[in-house]
Amino acid sequence: MDIVELDDIERSVDDLLSLAKIELEEKRLLQQRSQQIEAKAAELRERLAPLVEKVDQMVANFEADDFSDSIMRGKLQAKADDLRLMLENAENMAIQHIDQQLIQAEEALLDDRMTEQTNHWRMALKDDLLEMIAEQQDFYSATDAAIAVRGFVHDLKAIDALDDVVQTLIDQINSNSEEGPVARLRGSYEQTLGFIYNKALENRARVDYSPNIQPRTRHRTTDKRPNPYTELEGKVVVFGGHDRLEAGTRTRLRDSNVELVWCTAQAGPQIAEQAEAHIATADLIFVVTGYTSHKLTTKATQSAQRSNKTIQMINTTGLIRILEAIEFGLKSKQWAEQINHTTGIARL
């Protein structure tokens, strides 16, 4: 086993532990959900009930004085009706509020995981850049390396590695200089990199062919920043859920090739019909049972049966489970297609 393989094992273990941490935290959040909904609903009722009572009392005062045709009385009555409706829907309002908070917490967990993966990639990037600089054995190629380094300033600053990389660049340029140490710190390390970068562009302008030095992916597994959803591809149709859940899912999948068709519980019949029309060409079909109506579930199921498609029921209101289901479903389909393709070639 070489060092690169050990690095890969360490990264895979870290990622597995990160996923386990997310799952444990998600379960904790879901376990608290029912208690939080109950508490929030009680709070809403406690705040709304006195308001209804106060407005009703004022309406009664108008009626006692025979001001039944008063515009203000009409406004008060309308407000009382609104408050009563809110009081009746206190539990639904509490569910929406708590689920908004749940998704925010899940988004924070996913962001932490992404930051951790990205920082691992950035550390490997630093090593690739240092090796790239060390390989430059003449003054002009060493200077040209600044162009590649400058493209990763943000990543290097994020792990406090910019100073080390630029200092290594300065040392490599000077070690290949026939005129002594011509490269030196000018202001900050970022400003110094900018100065060397401009010199490298001037050098390129003087020749017909430039070296275009770039780091190899020796320590990184890929030259792209990590994103668990980038390679996903396919059409996914979802019924149920709510607007925030849809928005959060779309945000995470924005760099993928996933076509996401979503009909939330709040959507009207026209949107539902449009979503149903996509079932026949869908790779995956989900019904979010935690947030959908019986009517919508029935219509989606019937449409899927007519198209000989299978619907997967997801009993959750959370973002993490939806993303896991989409990722697993599409990857499983891709793997199956690859195996079938390989088997077909072998038979030929």
N, C-alpha and C positions, 0 to 999 in steps of 0.2 A: 504494500500500500504506500503510495507516495503522498506528499503534502497536499496536492490538489484534491485527491480523493478524500483525504481527511477533512479538508475544508468543506467539501460537499456534504460529508456526513454531519459535521457540526452544524451547517446551515439547515439541513433537513431536520435534525433534532430540535434546533431552536424554533423552526417553523411549526413542527408538530406540537411542541410545548405551548407555543403561542395560540394555536388552534384549540388546544385543550383548555387553556385559560379562558378563551372566548366562550367556549361551550359551557363551562362551569358558571361563568358570570351571567351568560344568557339565561341559564336555568334558574339562577338566583333571582334575576329580574322577573322572569315569568311567574315564579312562585309567589312573588310579592304582588303581582298584578291584581289579583282578585281582592286582596286586602286594601290595596291602594284605591281601587275603584269604589269599594264600599265606603271608605273614609271620605273620599272626594264627593261622592253622591250625598252623604250625610252633611258635609260642609255646605254644599250647594243648597240643599233643602233648608238648612238652618239659616242661610242668608236670604233665600228667596221668600220663605214663608212670612216673615215680618213685613216685607215689602208689599206682598199681596194684601196683607191685613191693613196696612196703612192706606193703600190706594182704595181699597174697598170702603174703608171708613170715610174717606173724603168723598167718594161717589155717593155714599149714603147721606152725607151732609147736603149735597146738591139736591138729592131727591126730597129730603125733608123740607127744604125751602122752595120746592117746586121749580127747580131750575133744570127741568128735564130737557129743555131745548138748548142748553148752554153748550157752546163749542168746547169749552174746557172740560165739561162733564164727559163729552164724547171722547176727548183725548185720554182722560183718566180711565174710562171704561176700556178703551183699546189697550192701554198699558196694563191694566189688570188682566185682560185676556192673554196678553203676551207673557206676563209673569206666570200665570197658571200653566200655560203650555210648557214653559221652561221648567216649572216645578214637576210637571208630569214626566218630562224627558230628562230629569236630573241624572238618572243612571246612564243614559246614552251619552249625555254631555260629559259625565265623568269618565266613561270608557274612552271617548275621543281624546280627552285631555291626558289621561294616563298613557294611552298608546302613543301619543305624540312624544311624551317624555321617554317612553320605552325605546322608540326609534332613535331619538337623540342619543340615548345611552349606547345603543347598538352601533350607531355611526361612529361614536367616539372609540369604541372597542375596535372597529374595523380600521379606523384611522391610525390607531396605535400599532396595529399589526402591520399596516402598510408602511408606516414610518420605520418600524423595526427592520422590515425586509429591505427597504430602500437604503437604510444606513449600512446594512451588511453589504449591499451591492456597492455602496459608495466607498467602503473600506477596501473592497476588492478593486474598485476603480483606481483608488490611490496607488495600490501596488502595481497595477498595470501601467499607470502613468510614470511611476518611478522607474520601472524596467524600461519603458520606452525612452525615457531621457538618458538612462545609463547606456543604451545601445548606440547613441549618436556619437560617432567617432571623429566628426569634423565640426568646425565652427558654425558653418551655415546650417547643417542639419540640426545641430543642437539648438540654434536660435529658432529654426522653423518649428521645433517642438512646442514653442510657446503658443502657436496657433491652436494646436490640439488642446493644450492645457486650458486655454482661455474659454473654450467651449464648455468646460466643466467647473467653472468658478463657483456657481451656486452649489453644486454637489460637494465640492471640497470645503467650502465655507460652512456647510451644514454639519460637517464632522470635524471642524477646526483643523483641517489638513492643508489648507491653501498655503500657509506660510512654509511648511516643510517642503511641499512640492516646488514652490517657486525658488526657495533657497537651493534645492537640489539642481534646479534648472540653471540658476546663476553659476553654481560651482562647475557644472558640466560645460557651460559655455566658456568659462574662464580657463578650464583645463585644456580646451581645444583652441584657445586663442594664441596666435603667434605674437600678439602685441601686449601680452600680460593680461591682468584682470580688468577687462573692459566693462564687464557687467557688474553692477553694484545696486544696492538697495536705494531706490528713489522714492521717498515718502513711505507709503504702506507697501506691503507685498502685492496687493492687488494693483496699485498704481504702477509698481515696478513691472508686473506682468504685462500691463497695458503698453508700457514703453517698449519692452522686448517684442511684443506682438507687432507693434507698428514697424519696428526694424525688420522683422521677419517678412512683413508684407512688402517693404521696400526692396528687400533682397529678391523676393519672388518676381517683382516687376522688372528686375534687371536681366532675368534669364528667360529662355524659351521654355524650359522644363523645370518645374519646382518639385521638391521631394515629397511634399504633402504627408508629413509624418503623422501617423495615427497609432493609438495604443491597441495592442492585440488583446483579445479576450482570453487571457491566461488564468487569471484569478476569478474573473466574473464568469458566470455560466452563460450570459448573453450580453450583448452590447446595449440592450434596451433596459430601462428601469423596470423593476419588478411590478407586475400587475397580474393578479390571478385570473383576470377575466379577458385579457387581451386576445388570447387565442380562441376564445369561444365564438362559435358561428352557428346560426340557425334561426328559425322563427319560433317564438314563444308566445302563446296566447294565455292570458291570465284573466280569470273572472273573480270578482270579489276584492277584498282589501279596501283601502281608503287612499285618498289623494297623496298623503304624505308618504305612505308605503310605496306607491307607484313612483313618486318623484325620487325617493331614495334609491330605489332599484335602478331607475334609468340613469341616475348619476354614476352609480358604480359600474354600469355596463357601457358607458358612453364611448370608451375606447375599444370596444369589442365589435364584432360583426354580427351582433344579435339584433334581430328585428323583434321588438317587443310590442305586442298588441295587448292593451289592457282595458278592461271594462270594470271600473270600480263599483262598489255598492251604491255610490251616489250618482252614477251615470244613468242617463235616461234610456228609454227603449231604443232610440235610434242608434246610440253608441253600442248597445248590446247586440243589435242586429249586425252592425258593422263588424264587431268582434267575432260573431258567429260565422260570418262569411269567410274568415281567415282559418277556421278550424281545419278545413279540408287540406290545406297546404302547410299546416303547423307541424313542427318537429316535436314540440312539447305543449301540453295543455294542462293548466292547473286551475283548480278552484280553491280559493282561500276560504275555508269553511268558518274561520273565526270572524269573518266580515263579509257576509253575502246573504242574499235572501234565498228562500226555498225556490221561489219562482225562477230566479236567475240560474240557480244550480240545475234545476230541471231542464230549462231551455238549453243550457250548455251541454248537458249530458245527452239529450236527444239529438242535438246537432252532431255531437261526436259519434254517436251510434250510427247515424246515417252515413257518416264519412268513414266508418270502420276505424275510428281513432280511440285511443285510450286516454281517459282523463285521470289525473292524479289529484287526490284530495290532500291539501296541506292544512292541518289543524293548527294554525298559528296566526298571530297578528304582527309578528316581528319581521324585521328586515333580514336578519342573518339566515333564518331558515329558508326564506324565499331564494336568496342568492345561492345557498348551498344546493337547493333542489335544482335550480337552473344550471349551475355549474356541473353537478354530477350527471344530470340528465343529458346535457349536450355532449359532455366528454364521453359518456358511455356510448352514445350514438356514434360519435366519431371513431371510437375504438372498434366498435362492431363493424363499421364500414371498412376500416383498415384491415381487420381480420378477414372479412369476406373478400376484399380485393386481393389480399395475399393468397388466400385459399384458391381463388379463381385462377390466379397466375400459376400456382403450383400444379393445378389440374391440367392446364394447357401444356 
